[in-house]
Amino acid sequence: MANNLKDYSDQLAAVVEKASASVVTVSARQGRAATGTVWEDGVVVTSSHAVVDEENITIRDADGDHAATLAGRDPGSDLAVLKVDGLKATPASRGGDVRPGNLVVAVGRPSELRASVGHVVSLESRQRGWRGGLEGLVLSDAHLFQGFSGGPLVDAEGAVVAINSWYYGRGSTRSLTVAGADRLVKSLLAHGRVKKPYLGIGTQPVRLGAETAGKAGQEYGLMVIAVEAGSPAAAGGILQGDTVVGIGEQQVAGMRDLFRALQALEVDAEQTIKVVRAGELKDVKVTVGERAEAQED
């Protein structure tokens, strides 16, 4: 038993050591450093709330301090992307999907390297919280110490599966999946902001009639109860009373389906919205707009 425990202990230490090569210290607020994760060469991901002073940002790795610039931030997802010249730290290896019960380790470097061990409690497809909507969260019981925000949640092989932030859970450990973070990072690097798809409709779930359900191949859809004037949906011809049953190739039977479909849309791209109108299926072409921070989906 003793040897098994020592082996387990040594393996955990090796996981942390591997992950630590991609974990840096971010100093962008007076007296309170945070953690950053090296995403690619010269690019560090951290938490938006940790970047208070946008003009004086310092990244510290094994080679010392480096000046960084803010490439973009998204307060709604609490993600910020920094560009760093001369950074030699290794970009993080990224893991695949995790599932409840998997072992995970939260790694931080607000000063010295720190780590906490836990396991995945659940996966959350979407959470609507006090900072807006968040897609693709991992709930774990790995404790986040002060300054851990922006650091990685890694799997048993030391690969990053999510990015940690205290803001996601306000007391519990919720982390943004690596796939969700990557989508946001790409937008922040390209545009300096996250371009969030917007249609401009209000909906409620409804059960389809038997005949309509047979045509649509599903029992439920989302009835359009409001269409915002001047919105992409209004311009495309979506009408109050239509029932949305699909967006592109994605079936839409409830609100989670709608959120998931919206997440995959590209702003300014034309998209087919499948609706039931007067008992008949109809394809409506809509050019996807960009949602402002104050707007709902």
N, C-alpha and C positions, 0 to 999 in steps of 0.2 A: 504493500500500500504506500509506504514511504517513497519508494522509487517512482511509483506512478504519479504521486503528487508533485514530486520534484520535476519529473518530465513535463507535467502539465504546466507547472510554474515557469519552467524554462521556455516552453513553447509560447506562452503568453508574452513573456519578455521579448522573445524574438519577433513576435508580431508587432509589438509596439516599436521596437528598434527599426524594423523595416518601414513602418508607416512614418516614423519620425523624420525620415530623410526628405519628406515632402511637406513637413509642417514647420511654419515660420511664425515669428512674433510680429504682430502689427501694432504700431504705435501711431494712433491718429486721434487720440483724445487725452486730455491732461490727466496724468497719473493713473490711467487704467488701460493697460495694453490688452490686446485680444489675440486671437489665433488666426492664422491664414493657412490655406491649403494651396500648394502649387499645382495649378490646373494644367498648364502647358508651359513651354519655355518662356520665361519673362512675364507670366500671367499668374496672379494670385487671387483666389476667391476668399472673401471674408464676409462678415455680417455688416449690413448697411448701418445698423445702429452703432457699430464700433468706429465708424468713420465720421467723427465730429469735425475735425479740422481738415478740410479738403486740400489745403495748400501746403501742409507740412506732414507728410506721411512717410514713416520710416518702416522698412522691412528688415528684420534681423534674421540671418541664417548662420550657418557654421562659419562663413567667411567674414561676418561682421554686418554692419549697417549699410542699407541701400536706400536711396531716395525713390519714392514711388509716386505715380500720378493716378488719379481716379479716372478709369475708362468709362465707368457708368455705374448706376445704382438703381435698385428697385426696392423702395421701402415696403411695398406690399408683400414681397417675398423675403424681405430682410436680407437681400443679397447685394454685395458690391464686388466689382471687379477692378483690380489694380494692375497697372503695368509697371514693371520694374526692370531697369537697365542693369546689366551686370550680375543678375541673379543666377547662381550656379546650382541651387537646390534642385533636386530631381523631381520632375512632374510625377504626380501621384498615379499609381496604377489603379484602374477602376474595376470594381467587381460587378458581378451580375446581380440578379434578383436575390433577395433574402426572403425568408418565411418565418412565421412565428416559431420560436424555439431556437433559432440559430444564435450562436454565440456572436457578440459584437463587442468592440472596444472603442470608447470615445477617447480621442487623443487631443491634447491641448498643449500650447506652449506660450502662455501669457508672460512667462519669464523662463523658468526651467521647464523641462519636459514633464508632463503629467499624463496619467491615464486612469480610466475606470472601466471595469468589466461588467457586462450585463448580457441580456439576451433580448431578442426581438419579441415584444409582447403582441403587437398587431401591426397591420398595414392599413393605412387610411388613404382612400382614393381622393378624398377632398375634405377640407376643413374650412368652414367659414368662421373666422375669428375676429378679434378686435382690430386686426390689421388688414382684413380683407380675406380673399379666398386663396387657399394654398392647395396645390395639387401634388399628390404623390408623397406622403409622409410616412416615415417609419417611427413607430412608438416603441421605445425600449426602456429598460430599467438601468441602463448605464448612466451613472450620475454625471451631470454637467457641473464642474466646478467653475468658479468665477474666472472669466477670461477664456472659456472653452468655445464660445460662439465663434463660428467661422472655421472651426477645426473639423476634421473628418470623423465619421463613424466608420470603422473598418471591420471587415469580416475576419474569419479565423485564419486567412492567408495574408492579412495585412493590406488588402485592397479596399479602396474607398467605396462604400455603398450609399453614403448619404453625407450631407453637410449639416452640422449641428447649429442650433440657435436657441437660446433661452426664450426668445420671443415667440417661437412656435407653440410653446406649451405653457409658459409662465408658471414654472414649477415642475412640470413633467418633461421628460426627454423626448422631444419630437424632432426629427431630422428630415431635411428635404432630400428625396432620392437623387442619386447621381444622374439619372436620366432627366429628371425635372430640372436639376441645377444646370446641366449641360445646355438644355434648351434656352434657359435664361442667360447663361454666360455668352452664348453665341449672339443673342440679340443685343446684349449690352456692349459687346465688342464691336458689333457692326453699326449700332445706332446710338449708343450711349444711354439707351433706355430699353425697356421691354415693350415691344409692340403687342398689345393685347387685343385679340379679335373681338369685334363687337357687331351685333346684329340689330339690337334695339327692339326687342320683343319682351313682353311679359307673358308667362305661360302658367298653366296648371295641369296636373295629370288628369287624364280622363280614360275611361274604358271605351274601346271601340265597339260599335255594333257588330253582330255576328258576321254580316255580309262584308262590311268594311274590313273587319279583322282578317277575314279570309283573303281579301285582295292584298292587304298590307303584309300579311304573314306575321302579325303580332296582335296581342290583345289590348295593348295600351299605347297611348301617344300623349303629346302635350298640346292642349288647346291654347291657341293664341288669344289672350284676353285683352292685350293692349299692344299697339304698334306705335312707337314713338315717331312723331312728326319729323320728317327730314332724315330719318335714320336709314341705314342700308336696307333694312327689311322693307321699309315703306317704299323706297326707290325701286326695289326689286319686284314689288307687287304682292308681298305677304299681306293678308287681310285678317282683321279681327274675326275670329270664328273658325279660321283654318286650324287644322290639327297637324302638328309637325310629327312625322313618323321616321324621318331620316335626314341626315346631313351628309352629303357625299355618299360614301359607302358605309357610313356608320349608322346603325339602327338607333332610333331615339324612342325609347318607351317611358323614360322618366327623367328627372332632373339630373341625376348623375350621368346619364348618357349624354344629355345636352352639354354639361360642363366638360365632359371628356372630349366630345366632338369639337367644341369651341376651342379647346386647348390645342388641337391639332391643325386648326385653320391658319392660313397665312393672310395677313392684312393686305388689302388691295387686290387679292386674288378673287376670281369669280368662283362661286360655289353653288352646287345644286342643293336646294332645300326641298325635300319630299314632303308634301302635305296632302291631307285629305280635305277636299272642298266639295260640299254638296254631295257627299257619298262617293266621290270619285278621286282616284289618285292623280296628283298633278305635280310636275317638276317646276320649281320656280328658281330662276337664276338670280343670285344676289352677289353683289360685289362686297366683300367683307370690309368693314370699317375698322378703325382703331378706337378702342375704348379709353376715354380719359379716366384719370384716377377717381374722379367723383362719381362716375357712372357705375351702374350695375351691369351685369352681363346682358 
